[in-house]
Amino acid sequence: MITRILLASCLWTSSLAASIVSRDQLVLSTIETKHRPLVIWHGLGDTALSDGISEFIDDIKTLYPGIYVHSVQVPEGGTPDEEKKAGFYGNATEQGESGCEQLANIPELSNGFDAMGFSQGGLFLRYYAQYCNDPPIKNLITFGTPHYGIAALIPCPTPPSLTCLLAARAARAGIYSTWAQSHLVQAAYFRDPARFDEFLSTNTFLRNLNGEGRLVDGSGQVGQGGQGLSHLENFIPVMFDADRTVSPAQSAHFWTYDFDDKTLLVPIEKQKLYTQDWIGLKSLDEAGKLHLEHCPGEHMDLGTGDCAMNLVKKWVGDM
Ligand SMILES: *[C@@H]1O[C@H](CO)[C@@H](O)[C@H](O)[C@H]1NC(C)=O
């Protein structure tokens, strides 16, 4: 509510100012009030321009008239079926790279943009921020993103799609097999603390993204997490408080299950990832740029309490 009032008065002030200055300044102020572009990366089982995502984009365009919004499509130019399939099947590193290429080729984004990742899509945006980031992300918001992995597969929806059932069966057959690691997207962020050695030796995507590759051989040369995240203006990982889809739900805030006891959770501030600042989370936090936010609902319930739109008002669309 406060955000909305502040925003309204701010808009009012700038339009009033524009009306009483000279024509040159008016042109300048029109340029200055252009909203920063936004990139969205959808989640598992969704497509770039599904009904849900399109509605969300429409709401954002109503809030910020003229804002440029791009929703990442993998594979680019693919059919909705191919897109849904790519959410389950594929090499996560290659999908991350294809996002890097896609965003680098959009002129509207060339001065930087805010980015919003839904669930699994947040990991790909983190890949972008840490390994590519050209043009740069300013504010990064992730909703229900399993930043520190999942210790159990994401359950298939009811009724389940065949793609989801088949992917789940393949995953159960050996999540840490070489095949699964390079062909199943969920395997790329499957991190079961009870099988941490297997994770360290076979996983590359999440392990390297979180800087845990340095634990592999002690040389500190493997998997440093790229340039990390400390370059962001703000990082806003959002956790769904009633999330029963991601295990553990707190992975959205970089929590994990304890290595020895799955009934215990290790909070972000107790993770080496944070205390040793492997990917810049501690730096961001100390600079007041890490904002661990909450939404009240189940996984990807963006509407309850107007949660997502309130975060959009606060973190998206700056000049
Ligand atoms: C995925 O693709 C990358 C880039 O082509 C490759 O280096 C890697 O070995 C593949 N597999 C995994 C598990 O990342």
The ligand as an ORCA input file, in Angstrom:
! r2SCAN-3c Opt
* xyz 0 1
  C      25.939    -29.872    -21.214
  O      26.404    -29.055    -22.239
  C      27.676    -28.445    -21.992
  C      27.932    -27.455    -23.094
  O      27.732    -28.022    -24.349
  C      28.720    -29.541    -21.847
  O      29.976    -28.965    -21.593
  C      28.329    -30.461    -20.704
  O      29.228    -31.517    -20.591
  C      26.912    -31.022    -20.922
  N      26.496    -31.835    -19.807
  C      26.265    -31.413    -18.558
  C      25.923    -32.452    -17.546
  O      26.311    -30.250    -18.233
*
